[in-house]
């Protein structure tokens, strides 16, 4: 018997599609799903936790700060959802395993994992955008050049962003693999596409997250666990607010440069991430989407600067 040709398969699928009733994939419901969000006590991941709760998922808000996680969980429950706040360090596997056991006991095994924990460190940040010859000869007091970066600071950034994605995935995605399905959404960054000046470790660590997303998508595909990432552009949050805005709300020079290179002419709002997150979490909306890094950046990655 001859194997089916691609043309034959396409004709078969077209015939089936012609007789299928069509339902729009939105609005998206995640009812009956359990979602774990690391870094869920922060501004952006806190919002994503609340979006998942509004979509019907039972949400475990996981953060290093217990009070921050519990505050977001209370907002979800006040909105009619089901949530719990969990304190755990994403770099502490025993703590993650303890959290996983408690989450499964209260909410059930995880179906969705959002790896949102991450950040930068001042010890892995240069003082200036570019090195000038004079910086090596007569360095100003307190100046940090590339050659002065503290390895401990660089190590912290890589651990938090990369290992802080890998370890929760090992803990929470194992149950997904055992049950034959699940969704992982990693949080990368525009820095992964175009490294920003002054923050080499953070840019490189987020590039590692993007690469890991693609690797993991291939690795887990046979057990029906989809892995994608969101790469936010520039959103005002606690970590970068002082770098991008002054106390009076006006833009710093760095903030002005970012807006000038963002075609939509503004910073992102947390609400701008909700649709992308729900799309990637929904098997109905994105069931054949796997291994992508989705920019949510107002056109930043499409703009050459001229």
Beta strands, then each sheet from edge to edge (+ up, - down):
strand 1: 34-38
strand 2: 58-63
strand 3: 82-87
strand 4: 112-115
strand 5: 182-187
strand 6: 225-232
strand 7: 293-296
sheet 1: 3+ 2+ 1+ 4+ 5+ 6+ 7+
end
